[in-house]
Amino acid sequence: MQREARTIEAMIEIYCQDHHGPRARGELCTDCATLLDYAGLRLEKCPFQEHKTTCTKCPVHCYKPDMRERVREVMRYSGPRMVYKHPWLAIMHLLVDSRRDKPMRAVRQRA
């Protein structure tokens, strides 16, 4: 989960630097900082935690539709650039996170 949080943070940093102007390393514009906070909160509250797959494979979509679209935009842009700027995170995301099976949804038991 920590690596996944660091990966989304790195992706948002790349996107923000290239779209919203250069800032000090790790400093984000207000919109990107809000997106990062939201993504971090969603990761913390993920019901699957360490058994989590990538969000695209997840049966539970916990992001609000507008935030999901913003994260998709960031990932589409930053994903290819991660190989050059954060190769370890990119490789681990491809090899580990994206290969995990889709988690099973909890079955509700009727009383």
Backbone hydrogen bonds, N-H to C=O, Kabsch-Sander energy under -0.5 kcal/mol:
donor,donor_aa,acceptor,acceptor_aa,energy
5,A,1,M,-2.3
6,R,2,Q,-2.3
7,T,3,R,-2.3
8,I,4,E,-2.2
9,E,5,A,-1.9
10,A,6,R,-2.4
11,M,7,T,-2.3
12,I,8,I,-2.4
13,E,9,E,-2.3
14,I,10,A,-2.2
15,Y,11,M,-2.4
16,C,12,I,-2.8
17,Q,13,E,-2.6
18,D,14,I,-2.0
19,H,15,Y,-2.1
20,H,16,C,-2.8
21,G,17,Q,-0.5
27,E,24,A,-2.6
33,A,29,C,-2.5
34,T,30,T,-2.2
35,L,31,D,-2.1
36,L,32,C,-2.5
37,D,33,A,-2.4
38,Y,34,T,-2.4
39,A,35,L,-2.7
40,G,36,L,-2.5
41,L,37,D,-2.2
42,R,38,Y,-2.3
43,L,39,A,-2.2
44,E,40,G,-2.2
45,K,41,L,-1.8
46,C,43,L,-1.0
51,H,48,F,-2.6
52,K,49,Q,-1.9
54,T,97,D,-0.6
57,K,54,T,-1.3
58,C,54,T,-0.6
58,C,55,C,-0.8
61,H,59,P,-0.6
62,C,60,V,-1.0
68,R,64,K,-2.8
69,E,65,P,-2.0
70,R,66,D,-1.7
71,V,67,M,-2.5
72,R,68,R,-2.3
73,E,69,E,-2.2
74,V,70,R,-2.2
75,M,71,V,-2.7
76,R,72,R,-2.8
77,Y,73,E,-1.9
78,S,74,V,-3.2
79,G,75,M,-2.5
81,R,77,Y,-0.5
82,M,78,S,-1.5
82,M,79,G,-0.8
83,V,79,G,-0.6
84,Y,81,R,-0.8
85,K,81,R,-2.1
86,H,82,M,-2.7
90,A,86,H,-2.2
91,I,87,P,-2.6
92,M,88,W,-2.5
93,H,89,L,-2.2
94,L,90,A,-2.2
95,L,91,I,-3.1
96,V,92,M,-2.6
97,D,92,M,-1.3
98,S,93,H,-2.1
99,R,96,V,-0.6
100,R,96,V,-0.7
100,R,97,D,-0.8
108,R,106,A,-0.5
